[in-house]
Amino acid sequence: MLVYELYTFDPINGYELTGVLPERRKNPKRMTEDSVLGWGRILLGGNANNKSIYFKKVTLDNDGRILWVNLDINSNTITFQ
């Protein structure tokens, strides 16, 4: 199962895990960064105000154990995907 761990960032608290969003869409063309971030903003509501939102793709097995984590390292910042 694919889930997205949602993180916010602010200068005072740094990165904070703020939610987990399960992927339920069957069509991979609909699984875009913008759609995940849009759902993340809806999920987090007021907690996302004035904060950057990042996400990390995590693949879980049927028992909830992490099988795979995708991290993308950008030259300027670390972005979670």
RAMO-V771284 format. One record per backbone hydrogen bond with DSSP energy under -0.5 kcal/mol. CO is the residue of the C=O (numbers start at 1). NH is the residue of the N-H. Records with the same first field share a line. If there is no record, write none. Layout:
CO = NH  NH
This chain:
1 = 60
2 = 23
3 = 5  58
4 = 6  21
5 = 56
6 = 18  19
7 = 54
8 = 16
9 = 52
10 = 14
14 = 10
16 = 8  18
19 = 6
20 = 22
21 = 4
22 = 24
26 = 28
27 = 30
28 = 31
30 = 32
32 = 36
33 = 37
34 = 38
35 = 39
36 = 40
37 = 41
38 = 42
39 = 43
40 = 44
41 = 45
44 = 47
45 = 48
46 = 49
48 = 51
52 = 9
54 = 7
56 = 5
57 = 70
58 = 3  60
59 = 67  68
61 = 64
65 = 61
68 = 59
69 = 71
70 = 57  81
71 = 73
72 = 74  79
77 = 74  79
79 = 72
80 = 55
